[in-house]
Amino acid sequence: MDVTFAGELGPWASLEKASNTVSNLPQYTNWNEDLARAFERGLVRGADGLIRARISRETLIAACAAAGKDCSEVIRRVSCRTHFIVADESLGWQEAMNFELLPHATRSVIRSNHWLMAGNPAELNRAVAGWLASGEEEFARGAT
């Protein structure tokens, strides 16, 4: 948790210092106005006047523990059309075991960092649009 999220928790003396700190973290390589607004919505000013994340370190630890829970048996039962899109810079998600969990899924790896929608929105939109179009074609073939 600390390696991944500690830099996003604060506290900071000002919004400017918070934004400057976070915008230099690897997960925010493509820092832009949208990410800045999203980050700012997750902040609160404490009684001490300092700015910090609304989420606590303890809550993040609990979320990380829950994310580490093995749900592979449930995930393997997913049988509906699924598109699993990962970023080339989010190497952990490209592990073969993740793709094996969704054997019926269409899989794409696009050029981006962790934040697909901000890192490379055009390529993400192309991947999703192509997947949706292939489903329409599949549906049309099944209807005839």
N, C-alpha and C positions, 0 to 999 in steps of 0.2 A: 504494500500500500504506500509506504513512504517513498519508494523509488518512483512510483508512477504519479502519485497525487500530492505529495507534500508541498511541492512548489505552487500548487493552486489553492492552498488553504489560507495563506497569509499568516499573521496579520501584516497589514501595510498601513502606512501613515496617510496615504491618499489614493484616490482612484487612479491617478496617473502612475504612481509607483506600482500599484497592483497590475495594471495593464502592461507596463514596461517589463515587469518581471515575467509575467505569464506569456506574453507574446514572443519571448525568447526561448521558451521551452520547446523541445523537439516535436511534441504532439500538436503544437500550434505553428508549424513551419509556414503555413499559408495564412497567417494572421490577416484578417480583413475586417471590415465594418460589421459584418454579420457575426463573426466569432466574437468580436469585441462586445457587441450588444448581448449575445448569449452569456458571455462571461460575466458582464455587469449585472445581469438579472440574477445571477447566483451569489451575489455579494450582499452583505449587510454591515451597517456601521454599529459597532458595539457601544455599550455604555461608556467604555474607556476612550471612545472617539476613533478607535482603529477600525479599519475595514478588514473583513475576513469573509471566507466562504460561508454561505448559509448552512451547508452540510458540515457536520462535525467529523473529526478524525475517527471517532468511535463508530459513527454510522458508516463511513467508508470502509472501515475494517470489516464490519458486519456484511456489507455489500460484496466486498471482495471474497469473503469466506463463502457466501451464498453462490457467487459466480463460480467458485471452484468446486461446487457440488457436482457430482457425476449424474447427469441427466440423460446419458446416452441411450438408455433403453426407451425412454419416452420419445426422444428425438427420432430414433430409428423407426418409430411407428408413423411418422409423418408421411402420408402418401399423396397428398395433393400436390399440384404443380408448385414448385419452389425454385427460386433463383437465389443462389448463394453467391454474393459478390464480396470480394475481399480486395484490399489494396496491396500493391506490390511492396509497400513499405511496412505493412502490418504482418510481418513474417510468421508470427505465431498462428494466425488464422489460416495460413496456407498449408499447414501440416496435413498430411494425407489422412490422418485420423479424423480431422474435421470434415473433410469431403466424404469420407466413408460413412459418417453418421447420417448423411442425407443421400442415399444411393440413387434416389429418383430425381435429385435436384440437377438443374442446369447450373453450371459453375462458371464464374468469370473472375479473372484477376485483372484489375485495371490499374493503370499508372496513377498512384495517389498516395497520400499518407493516411493516417488513422481516420481523419475526418473526410470521408469520401465525398460528401455533398459540398464541401468547401474546397477540398484539395484538387478535385478535377470534376466539377459538376457536368461539363459537357460529355465526358466519357462515361460517367455514371448514367446520365440521361440516355445516351445511345445504347448502353447495355440493357437498361430497363425497357426502353422502347422496343428494341429488337426482341427481347424475351416476350414482351406482351404481344407483339405482332406474330411471333411464332405460335403463341397460344390461340390467337384468333384463327390462324390457318388450320391448326389442329382441330379446333372446334368446328370450323366449316367443313372439313373432311368428314368428321364424325356425324354431322347433321345430314349428309347426303346419302 
